[in-house]
Amino acid sequence: MISLSSCDRRRPGFAGTFGARVTAIDGVKRTRNHCADVTLPMESPWRPSRTRALLGLATLAAAVGTVGSLYFSLGLGLVPCELCWYQRILMYPLVAVLAYGYLADDTAIYRLVLPFGVAGTLLAAYHSYLQAVAGNTCTFGGCATIYVRPITIPNQSLVAFLLITGFAATIAVRTRRA
């Protein structure tokens, strides 16, 4: 808690505009103005905590993955294969869940994100493995033959799920330590 004392009865005039006394205890800011206590959160809304920043990055990764998959199917007219559909089923809800976690600053959201992220990572890794074994072709569809910058669509999905899972695991470790 940070307490700013602007009223010190023992030393009048001590903590006027320039002489505020600041004491940090607990993480809550307490401001005494004319001997009245006002409690404010210590963190500024303009500078998010590291955990909230991780939630924001995970939300961004899920949003980019979702928009990218929609662009490939709706914008470019590519038909997703069966494994791509399963990966989409695991990716799309993560945008809403992570956005809620970011806006509500809910660090316990990792409990919902990790199962989706791990399942999506395993599925995307299997899809990428099938692509590598089959010689850059997908046995379920043509998604592995499309290269967007040096990696294929299944590999892009794998990168997105790895980022989301990594951010969620980091949030889980930080939350359990606190």
N, C-alpha and C positions, 0 to 999 in steps of 0.2 A: 504494500500500500504506500502510496506517496502522499504525504500530507504537507500542504503548504500552509504555513501559519501566517496570517495577516493580522492577527490580533494577539498580542502577548501582553497580558495585564501587568506582568512584573516589570516589563520594560516598554513603556508606551512609545509608540513611534518606531519600534525596532523593525517591524516587518511591513513597512509601507510599500510603495511601489517597487523599490529596488532591493529591499532586504528580506525577501521571503525565505523562510527556513524550509528545506526539503528533506524529508526522511523517507527512505524506501523500506516498506514492510509489506509483504503479501501480494503485490501485483495490482492493487486497486489504487487509483489516485483519489486522494481526499484533499479537498481545497477548503480552507477555512477563510471565509470572507466576512469580516466584521463579526467574528466569533460564531458564524453559522456554518455548519458542516454540509458540504455538497460532495457526494461520491460519484466519481466518473470512472469509466474503464480506463486502464492504463495505456492500452494500445490505441494508436491512432487508426481511424478507418482508412486512411490513405496509405498506410504502410502495414500490409497484412502480415500475420505471423508466418513463420516458415511452413508450418503445417497447412495453413490456408493457401499459401503459395503453391505447395505441392498439389493440393486439391484443384487449384486453378489450372496447373499444367496438365494434370490428368484429364480434366474436363476438356481442355484444348485438344489433347491427343485424341480423345474419343470423338469430339466434334469434327476434327479433320478427317478421321477415319470414316465417320458416317457420311459426311459431305462428299468425300472422295468416292466411296462406294456408290452413292446415288448418282454422282456425275458419270461414273463408268457405265452404269446401266441406263440412266435416263438421258444423259447428255450425249454419250458416245454410242448408245444403243447396243452395248455388249450384254449378252445374256449370261447371268451368273450361274456357275455350276452348283451342284448340290452342296458341296463343302463350303462354298462361298455363302450360300444361304444360311447355313448353320452359324458361320462366323458373324454374319449380319445379325442374326437373332441374339447373339451374345454381345455385340457391340452397341446396337441402337439403344437399349435401355440404359447403358452406362452413361450416356450423355445426360439424361435427365437425373439419374441418381447422383452423379458427380456434381452436376450443377446445383442440385439441392444441397449437397454437402458443402459446397463452396459458399453458397449464399447464407446458409444457416450456420456456417462454421462448425459443422458436426464432424468431429474427428472419428467417431465410432462408425462412420459410413464405410470404413474399410472392410467391415464384416460382411457387407453386402457386395462390395466391389471385388474383393479377392476371389470368391468362387467363380464369378463371371470371367474375371481376368485370367485366372489359371486355366479354366476350361477353354477359353478362346486361344490362349497361348499354345496349349497342347494341340488343339484342332488345327491352328495355323501352322504349327511345326510339322504336324503330320501331312498337311497339304503341301508344304514346301518340300518335305521329304519325298512325297510321291512325285512331285515335279522334277526333283533332282534325279531320282531313280529312273523315271520314264524318259529322260533326255529332253528336258524343258517342254514337256507336254503334260497336260492334266488329264488323268484317266476319266474324270467326271465331266469335263468340259474344256473349253478353249481358253480359260482364264490365264493359264501359265504361259501361253504363247505371246501375250501382250506385255511388252516391256514399257514401263513409264520411267524414264531416266534409268539408271542401270539395274533396277530390280523389278521383278514381276509382281503382279497383284497379290498372290499368296504371301510373298515375302514382305510386301508393304503391310499387309494385315498382321503378320508376325511382329514386325517392328512396333506397330501401334499397340498391340496387346502386351508386348514386353514393356513398353513405356508405362502403360496404365498399371500393369501388375507391379512393376518396380516402384512407382509412386505410391501405390496402395500399401505395399509391404513396408516402405519407409515410414508412411504415416502410422502403420500398425506398431512398428518398433518405437517410434517417438511417443506414441500414445501410451504404450505399456510402460515406458520408462518414467513417464510423468506421474 
